[in-house]
C-alpha cells in the first residue's frame, strides 16, 4: 500500500465498498481528490486456489511459473486481472480504467459516487428499450474482447456488469483467458448463455439464439463446437 502512496497513485483509503471471501474493494482517494476503487486480494482458500488454477494453467502469460505461496499466487492473480483490464480497456471494451497494481492490490476507476458503488445489472430496473440497448452493448463488448483484446471473460453474468448513468461497465476480469486457452470456447459459450438467460428469460426481451451470438462475436459458425451447447 505504501508503494502506491509513494508513487502518487493513492492518497487515502476509506471504507469498504464490497467484500467477498477472497477480496475486498475499498473506496480510495487519489492525491488529486479523484475517487478510486482499491481491490485487495486476501488469503486464498484451498477451494479458491483450485478454481484459480484452471484459469492460469493454459494461459501462456502466466502458467510458466505457478507459485506455491498463497501470497505470491494472489499477487499473480492481481497482476493477471490488471493485465486483462488493460487489454480490454485498450480494445475499447467498457470496463473501469485500470490505474495501478502492486502485489495483491489493484487500483481502478471508481464506478459510482462518493464511495457508493454503481448498481449491478441484476439490481437495476429498466424499461425494455434500455435492456435491449444494454444487451447489444454488452454483446458488442464480448466481440471487442474476443477480436480486439483476444480475451474471453469466462464468468460474465448480470452480477459482474455495473450500470451507471446510462452506461454499462464489465467488471471482475481476473479469470479472463486468452482465446488460445484450451477452455476458451467453452467459457465463451457459457458467457453467451448467461447473457441470453438474463435478458431473455429474466428480463423478457427478444434475443438472438446462441449460434447467432457466437457468430457475431467470433465470425465463425458454432457447428464445430456443438458439444458445448448440448
Phi, psi and omega per residue, in radians:
X1 nan -0.712 3.139
X2 -1.084 -0.571 3.113
X3 -1.079 -0.707 3.136
X4 -1.187 -0.572 3.078
X5 -1.202 -0.799 -3.132
X6 -1.103 -0.577 -3.126
X7 -1.383 -0.050 3.130
X8 1.337 0.367 3.118
X9 -1.530 -0.765 -3.012
X10 -2.157 2.374 3.083
X11 -1.882 -0.728 -3.048
X12 -2.575 2.484 3.081
X13 -1.953 2.169 -3.100
X14 -1.851 -2.497 -2.995
X15 -1.365 2.995 3.115
X16 -1.291 2.307 3.096
X17 -1.603 -0.755 3.089
X18 -2.694 2.651 -3.078
X19 -2.411 2.370 3.051
X20 -2.245 -3.064 -3.116
X21 -1.190 -0.620 -3.022
X22 -1.833 -0.293 -3.093
X23 -2.657 2.708 3.011
X24 -2.223 2.540 3.076
X25 -1.957 2.221 -3.118
X26 -1.926 2.716 2.989
X27 -1.476 2.092 3.115
X28 -2.035 2.832 3.099
X29 -2.192 2.317 3.099
X30 -1.417 2.912 3.071
X31 -1.019 -0.383 3.119
X32 -1.638 0.098 3.099
X33 1.472 0.268 -3.135
X34 -1.530 2.379 3.092
X35 -1.168 2.444 3.126
X36 -2.287 2.666 2.952
X37 -1.795 2.116 -3.114
X38 -1.962 1.882 -3.095
X39 -1.724 2.157 -3.110
X40 -2.073 2.067 3.081
X41 -1.401 2.366 -3.105
X42 -1.752 -2.961 3.121
X43 -1.118 2.310 -3.123
X44 -1.417 2.383 2.991
X45 -1.316 2.868 3.116
X46 -1.053 -0.651 -3.139
X47 -1.173 -0.741 -3.139
X48 -1.179 -0.699 3.115
X49 -1.026 -0.776 3.131
X50 -1.084 -0.720 3.125
X51 -1.153 -0.627 3.135
X52 -1.124 -0.701 -2.998
X53 -1.078 -0.570 -3.114
X54 -1.200 -0.334 3.095
X55 -1.668 -0.217 3.122
X56 -1.674 -0.838 3.122
X57 -1.155 2.181 -3.075
X58 1.778 -0.190 3.062
X59 -1.678 1.899 -3.039
X60 -1.072 -0.284 -3.142
X61 -1.300 -0.425 -2.957
X62 -2.333 -0.288 -2.962
X63 -1.500 0.082 3.110
X64 -1.258 -0.454 3.102
X65 -2.540 1.964 3.111
X66 -1.925 1.884 -3.057
X67 -1.164 2.592 3.066
X68 -1.457 -0.500 3.117
X69 -1.128 2.271 3.138
X70 -1.072 -0.761 -3.116
X71 -1.090 -0.761 3.134
X72 -1.156 -0.600 3.114
X73 -1.170 -0.703 3.116
X74 -1.163 -0.590 3.059
X75 -1.142 -0.735 3.089
X76 -1.076 -0.725 -3.131
X77 -1.135 -0.727 3.099
X78 -1.142 -0.699 3.122
X79 -1.144 -0.688 3.099
X80 -1.073 -0.783 -3.137
X81 -1.134 -0.717 -3.134
X82 -1.100 -0.775 3.131
X83 -1.125 -0.674 3.095
X84 -1.100 -0.779 3.101
X85 -1.019 -0.759 -3.117
X86 -1.099 -0.780 3.128
X87 -1.094 -0.761 -3.125
X88 -1.171 -0.789 -3.131
X89 -1.064 -0.756 -3.128
X90 -1.220 -0.389 3.109
X91 -1.514 0.000 3.105
X92 1.533 0.207 3.091
X93 -1.314 2.472 -3.122
X94 -1.380 1.601 3.080
X95 -2.278 2.798 3.020
X96 -1.037 2.475 3.130
X97 -1.143 2.197 3.075
X98 -1.327 2.322 -3.034
X99 -1.962 -0.824 -3.115
X100 -2.830 2.792 3.046
X101 -2.516 2.376 3.052
X102 -2.555 2.183 -3.083
X103 0.881 -2.149 -3.070
X104 -1.663 0.345 -3.062
X105 -2.041 2.341 3.102
X106 -2.059 2.415 3.067
X107 -2.097 2.200 -3.054
X108 -2.309 2.873 2.950
X109 -0.987 2.395 3.114
X110 -1.505 2.143 3.093
X111 -1.746 1.827 -3.053
X112 2.544 -2.713 -3.065
X113 -2.664 2.308 3.053
X114 0.906 0.764 3.069
X115 1.434 0.015 3.089
X116 -1.835 2.069 -3.079
X117 -1.181 2.727 3.030
X118 -1.158 2.665 3.113
X119 -1.216 2.675 3.031
X120 -1.351 2.786 3.078
X121 -0.958 -0.634 3.129
X122 -1.114 -0.431 -2.995
X123 -1.691 -0.137 -3.077
X124 -1.691 2.793 3.054
X125 -2.177 1.978 -3.043
X126 -2.174 2.908 3.045
X127 -1.475 2.933 -3.039
X128 -1.027 -0.655 -3.130
X129 -1.104 -0.720 3.126
X130 -1.190 -0.733 3.095
X131 -1.064 -0.722 3.136
X132 -1.132 -0.719 3.124
X133 -1.095 -0.763 -3.128
X134 -1.193 -0.668 3.094
X135 -0.949 -0.897 -3.092
X136 -1.203 -0.565 3.103
X137 -1.185 -0.725 3.107
X138 -1.154 -0.784 3.133
X139 -1.081 -0.678 3.096
X140 -1.129 -0.602 3.088
X141 -1.207 -0.618 3.050
X142 -1.072 -0.695 3.094
X143 -1.134 -0.811 3.110
X144 -1.082 -0.688 3.116
X145 -1.087 -0.757 -3.093
X146 -1.224 -0.837 -3.013
X147 -1.523 -0.559 -3.099
X148 -1.641 -0.905 -3.122
X149 -1.530 -0.242 -3.090
X150 1.055 0.697 -3.119
X151 -2.236 2.662 2.962
X152 -2.056 2.270 -3.085
X153 -1.023 -0.921 3.044
X154 1.604 -0.221 3.122
X155 -2.647 0.677 -3.039
X156 -1.381 2.288 3.100
X157 -2.834 -3.127 3.117
X158 -1.171 -0.158 -3.136
X159 -1.586 -0.174 3.069
X160 -2.255 0.642 2.932
X161 -2.222 2.147 3.079
X162 -1.692 2.671 3.076
X163 -2.194 2.129 -3.071
X164 -2.529 2.082 3.096
X165 0.915 0.831 3.054
X166 1.392 0.095 -3.126
X167 -2.198 2.594 3.090
X168 -1.745 2.688 3.066
X169 -2.376 2.208 3.076
X170 -1.506 2.301 -3.078
X171 -2.213 3.118 3.089
X172 0.956 1.294 -3.042
X173 -1.960 0.331 -3.098
X174 -1.065 -0.621 -3.065
X175 -1.494 -0.063 -3.117
X176 -1.015 2.434 -3.075
X177 -2.153 2.752 3.052
X178 -1.163 2.661 -3.094
X179 -1.203 -0.195 3.058
X180 -1.444 -0.129 -3.139
X181 -1.085 2.455 -3.083
X182 -1.029 -0.391 -3.138
X183 -1.896 0.225 -3.037
X184 -1.049 -0.781 -3.094
X185 -1.178 -0.681 3.086
X186 -1.072 -0.765 3.136
X187 -1.181 -0.661 3.114
X188 -1.097 -0.807 3.138
X189 -1.089 -0.678 3.091
X190 -1.098 -0.745 3.079
X191 -1.018 -0.815 -3.115
X192 -1.121 -0.674 3.092
X193 -1.108 -0.723 3.129
X194 -1.100 -0.745 3.130
X195 -1.092 -0.831 -3.115
X196 -1.110 -0.765 -3.123
X197 -1.009 -0.816 -3.096
X198 -1.152 -0.915 -3.031
X199 -1.275 -0.577 -3.110
X200 -1.529 -0.921 -3.033
X201 -1.408 -0.734 -3.065
X202 -1.541 -0.709 -3.108
X203 -1.548 -0.671 3.064
X204 1.664 0.354 3.079
X205 -1.679 2.784 3.118
X206 -1.308 2.332 3.109
X207 -2.342 2.716 3.067
X208 -1.144 2.876 3.068
X209 -1.378 2.987 -3.058
X210 -1.029 -0.690 -3.133
X211 -1.061 -0.773 3.121
X212 -1.144 -0.720 3.121
X213 -1.096 -0.753 -3.137
X214 -1.087 -0.762 3.140
X215 -1.136 -0.682 3.108
X216 -1.075 -0.710 -3.085
X217 -1.309 -0.853 -2.960
X218 -1.751 -0.395 -3.017
X219 1.405 0.076 -3.131
X220 -1.968 2.847 3.054
X221 -1.531 2.525 -3.094
X222 -1.370 -0.099 -3.020
X223 -1.043 -0.490 3.095
X224 -1.290 -0.137 -3.100
X225 -2.209 0.496 -3.054
X226 -1.020 -0.515 3.130
X227 -1.074 -0.404 -3.101
X228 -1.322 -0.335 -3.112
X229 -1.974 0.109 -3.136
X230 -1.348 nan nan
